[in-house]
Amino acid sequence: MSPGAPDGRRPEKTDAVARRMIAGALGVKAPKQTEEQKAYDRAIKEQARKKKEEEREISDIAQYKRGVPKLIGA
């Protein structure tokens, strides 16, 4: 189970790093991503960012209700 995922599922990831590693190991130039692939990757990253922000807000609200002071810059 991933520590960052409360429901036990891993977050969505892309295969960009694996593709670069495989291409490098084979000694070939990594293929360029299509615009469709780039758009999909951007959408996945945006969803993950929004979800993380929402979880952070919920956590902040819960801490506020419990009376736990929030550290500046944390």
Helices and strands as residue ranges (DSSP letters): H 16-26, H 35-66
